[in-house]
Amino acid sequence: MVLRSQTVDEDFALNACIENARNVSHILKAIHFKDTATIFATENGLKVTVEDSKCIQANAFIQDQVFQEYSIRDEALTFQINLDILQECLSIFGSTNSATSMRMMYNGYGTPLVLTLEEDGAVTDCSIKTMEPDDILDFEFSAANVVDKIIMKAECLREAFNEMDVTSEVLQITMSPHPPHFRLATFGLLGQSHHDIPKDSDMVEFFECNETQSNKYRLNLLKPSVKAVNLASKVCVRIDHRGFLSLQFMIKNENGQICFVEYYCCPDEEFNEPTCTK
């Protein structure tokens, strides 16, 4: 059931309605590692961004097609919100078998984000304070500068992450045209350990690597991406000429619709001695 409200006819800057609020909360779980998020609304849908230490950034894309109704008055809207509170509101009826319908309304700078949620006739209104957004870091990650790329089933990367030595400060990612093709290595108290994924594995759908590149990333910065790995069906790993890392996750919601989450992470200069060979 699409929720109806007396406020629907008001001229809100953003007005969106969805029959199952879990389809929003599910995708937000993949980037929920800090308590604040920046929401960008355009005619194409919502982009929710979370950053930490200006070294890692996560973006969740919720396309307008995911909503049963979606309208925006301005070309673009941007505001910051407490992600903890937003997620609590979206799951206010608990984890039941019934779907919770939701209407989301926002009327521009300085106004709250208003949620009206309905389940089995019970209606709850939530008003969440919005804040002026901070500047978002531009990682300047361009597809034209990608040196290495691999697309694999998420369970393959999930297994590799589960085997990581948590005592290691860094994760080294090596991609090469030659075996082992894709290697994840950690350097913990018990020494070095690694997980290899050959390009001809049944788990790998696409592999492109023109030159060997090896970079190290702080493991504590990448740990939040495990949430996205656990929800995803496919993962695309890309590394550009600077060693900057992009992890793209394809995540299906309960209706079978596909949404995307992307993590950007910069290489660690303290540990990094980047290699790049043909």
HELIX and SHEET records of a PDB file:
HELIX    1   1 ARG A   22  LYS A   29  1                                   8    
HELIX    2   2 ASP A   64  VAL A   66  5                                   3    
HELIX    3   3 LEU A   83  LEU A   90  1                                   8    
HELIX    4   4 ALA A  143  ASN A  145  5                                   3    
HELIX    5   5 ALA A  154  ASN A  162  1                                   9    
HELIX    6   6 LEU A  219  LEU A  222  1                                   4    
HELIX    7   7 SER A  225  LEU A  231  1                                   7    
SHEET    1   A 5 GLU A  69  ILE A  72  0                                        
SHEET    2   A 5 LEU A  14  ILE A  18 -1                                        
SHEET    3   A 5 SER A 101  TYR A 106 -1                                        
SHEET    4   A 5 LEU A 113  GLU A 119 -1                                        
SHEET    5   A 5 ALA A 122  ILE A 128 -1                                        
SHEET    1   B10 THR A 130  MET A 131  0                                        
SHEET    2   B10 ALA A  76  ASN A  82 -1                                        
SHEET    3   B10 THR A  36  THR A  42 -1                                        
SHEET    4   B10 GLY A  45  ASP A  52 -1                                        
SHEET    5   B10 ILE A  56  GLN A  63 -1                                        
SHEET    6   B10 ILE A 258  CYS A 265 -1                                        
SHEET    7   B10 LEU A 245  LYS A 252 -1                                        
SHEET    8   B10 LYS A 234  ASP A 240 -1                                        
SHEET    9   B10 VAL A 146  LYS A 153 -1                                        
SHEET   10   B10 VAL A 204  CYS A 209 -1                                        
SHEET    1   C 5 GLY A 191  ILE A 197  0                                        
SHEET    2   C 5 PHE A 182  GLY A 188 -1                                        
SHEET    3   C 5 VAL A 170  MET A 175 -1                                        
SHEET    4   C 5 THR A 212  ARG A 218 -1                                        
SHEET    5   C 5 THR A 275  THR A 277 -1                                        
END                                                                             
